[in-house]
């Protein structure tokens, strides 16, 4: 696994535009969700009726509810990729990796229903 953590930011829609777009070198070939906090987040990569605006609204809901108590830079983006020589991983395997990373960082401890979105 090769990981790259990007400096935290505050533009959920901006990171979604990047992730669901072609990328800087056309590396985004099949953008879609492999996991979500509740299993019901809209996925513009798989659902033609889902939009990036809808996904951003769902992801930002708790931040908006927190009002002035919300952290300024609430967007944490960590890209993870398999090494070129690694085998192809399934979406379920990527979902497990995502959960493990979020648990290890303390951003979404296992079993915490109110952790990140």
C-alpha positions as CSV (number, residue, x, y, z in Angstrom):
1,X,0.0,0.0,0.0
2,X,1.1,3.5,-0.8
3,X,-0.6,6.3,1.0
4,X,-0.5,10.1,0.6
5,X,-2.2,12.4,3.1
6,X,-3.2,15.8,1.7
7,X,-3.2,18.9,3.9
8,X,-6.7,19.2,5.6
9,X,-9.1,21.6,4.0
10,X,-12.6,22.9,4.1
11,X,-14.0,22.3,0.6
12,X,-15.9,19.0,0.5
13,X,-17.2,19.8,-3.0
14,X,-13.8,20.7,-4.2
15,X,-12.2,17.3,-3.2
16,X,-15.2,15.5,-4.7
17,X,-14.9,17.4,-8.0
18,X,-11.2,16.2,-8.1
19,X,-11.9,12.6,-7.0
20,X,-14.8,12.1,-9.4
21,X,-13.0,13.9,-12.2
22,X,-10.2,12.7,-14.4
23,X,-7.4,13.5,-11.9
24,X,-4.3,15.4,-12.7
25,X,-3.0,12.7,-15.1
26,X,-6.2,10.9,-16.0
27,X,-5.6,8.5,-13.2
28,X,-9.2,8.4,-12.0
29,X,-10.6,5.6,-14.2
30,X,-13.5,4.3,-12.1
31,X,-14.4,6.7,-9.3
32,X,-17.0,5.4,-6.9
33,X,-17.6,4.8,-3.2
34,X,-16.4,1.6,-1.7
35,X,-17.6,2.4,1.8
36,X,-19.6,5.1,3.7
37,X,-20.6,5.9,7.2
38,X,-24.1,4.5,6.8
39,X,-24.1,2.5,3.5
40,X,-26.6,4.9,2.0
41,X,-24.4,7.8,0.7
42,X,-25.3,8.8,-2.8
43,X,-22.6,7.7,-5.3
44,X,-22.4,9.6,-8.5
45,X,-19.9,7.0,-9.8
46,X,-22.5,4.2,-9.7
47,X,-25.9,6.0,-9.6
48,X,-26.7,8.1,-12.6
49,X,-29.3,10.0,-10.6
50,X,-26.8,10.9,-7.8
51,X,-24.9,14.2,-7.9
52,X,-21.8,15.5,-6.3
53,X,-23.9,18.2,-4.7
54,X,-26.0,15.5,-3.0
55,X,-23.0,13.7,-1.8
56,X,-21.3,16.9,-0.5
57,X,-24.5,17.8,1.4
58,X,-24.6,14.4,3.1
59,X,-20.9,14.5,4.0
60,X,-21.2,18.1,5.3
61,X,-24.4,17.6,7.3
62,X,-22.7,17.2,10.7
63,X,-20.3,20.0,10.1
64,X,-23.3,22.3,9.3
65,X,-25.1,21.1,12.4
66,X,-22.0,21.9,14.6
67,X,-22.1,25.5,13.4
68,X,-19.4,27.6,15.0
69,X,-18.1,24.6,16.9
70,X,-17.2,22.8,13.7
71,X,-13.5,22.5,12.8
72,X,-12.4,24.9,10.1
73,X,-10.6,22.3,8.1
74,X,-12.9,19.3,8.3
75,X,-11.9,17.6,5.0
76,X,-9.2,14.9,5.4
77,X,-8.1,13.3,2.2
78,X,-5.7,10.3,2.2
79,X,-5.2,8.6,-1.2
80,X,-4.2,5.0,-1.0
81,X,-3.1,2.8,-3.9
82,X,-1.8,-0.6,-4.4
83,X,1.7,-1.0,-5.7
84,X,1.8,-1.8,-9.5
85,X,2.9,-5.4,-8.7
86,X,0.1,-6.0,-6.2
87,X,-3.0,-8.0,-7.3
88,X,-6.3,-6.2,-8.0
89,X,-8.3,-5.6,-4.8
90,X,-12.1,-5.9,-4.6
91,X,-14.3,-3.0,-3.4
92,X,-14.9,-5.0,-0.2
93,X,-11.1,-5.2,0.4
94,X,-10.7,-1.5,-0.3
95,X,-13.6,-0.8,2.2
96,X,-11.8,-2.8,4.8
97,X,-8.6,-0.9,4.2
98,X,-10.4,2.4,4.4
99,X,-12.0,1.5,7.8
100,X,-8.6,0.3,9.1
101,X,-6.9,3.6,8.2
102,X,-9.7,5.7,9.7
103,X,-9.6,3.6,12.9
104,X,-5.8,3.7,13.1
105,X,-5.8,7.5,12.7
106,X,-8.5,8.0,15.3
107,X,-10.7,9.8,12.8
108,X,-13.4,7.0,12.9
109,X,-12.7,4.5,15.7
110,X,-14.4,1.2,15.1
111,X,-17.9,1.1,16.5
112,X,-18.2,4.9,16.7
113,X,-21.5,5.8,14.9
114,X,-20.8,9.6,15.3
115,X,-17.3,9.5,13.8
116,X,-16.4,11.0,10.4
117,X,-18.6,11.0,7.3
